[in-house]
């Protein structure tokens, strides 16, 4: 459904038949590139015990493109969705850039969170050099240096150029890469180049949540694929070392997306954590 949130239409899906079940809001990654399909695959299985809210963020997917595309605005949109769903507290989940926003939310609104689940994310932008080195060293792709730097720095020209730059680096994301899947994956994306450019040329230079993470009070599950090229394992280890009540799980046969590459194991780990720390403990 389309819901007007803070002056911008968002494409929202709310799963779960029990109106009394706790709420879980899951945020996708890759602003301007990602969509609710990603968190739906990762967390939709929890709809039997949670109300699971997934959505296309402002400037992504089928949602509207009303600026600003700042972290402050995206965090405000999350809180407005919480209010729209009628929940005082909830579980926050986010992958990759969605993890950035999940941690920002946890720092700004600690009283709202019952728990947090992070997937393949980072607490600042210090991982950029590691990611670039991984891309350049990969045998899967012949890196077009100019395109690599433009997408990493938020300097793509338009949606067609965005699509071409994305196609260049997409093979890096998988643990087991199947070239036959590329055309369908590239065609399935709604491209919003202006959102991406702002996120990567403006937001990321100010992004550093490390000082606030020791004050995160909710239980937090930190997950990451062993072969993640863009937010490597070191990034999740840093997050887990800073959040007091955190658990780190590394998925040995995954790249950037354990929910897709090791789905049964990922779902089991997440479900067990949430049942133990939210549903059973009364957190």
Secondary structure, 3 states (H helix, E strand, C coil): CEEEECCEEEEEEEECCCCCCCEEEEECCCCCCCCHHHHHHHHHHHHHCCEEEEECCCCCCCCCCCCCCCHHHHHHHHHHHHHHCCCCCEEEEEECHHHHHHHHHHHHCHHHEEEEEEECCCCECCCHHHHHHHHHHCCCCCCCHHHHHHHHHCCCCCHHHHHHHHHHHHHHHCCCCCHHHHHHHHHCCCCCHHHHHHHHHHHHHHCECHHHHCCCCCEEEEEEECCCCCCCHHHHHHHHHHCCCEEEEEECCCCCCHHHHCHHHHHHHHHHHHHHHHHHCCC
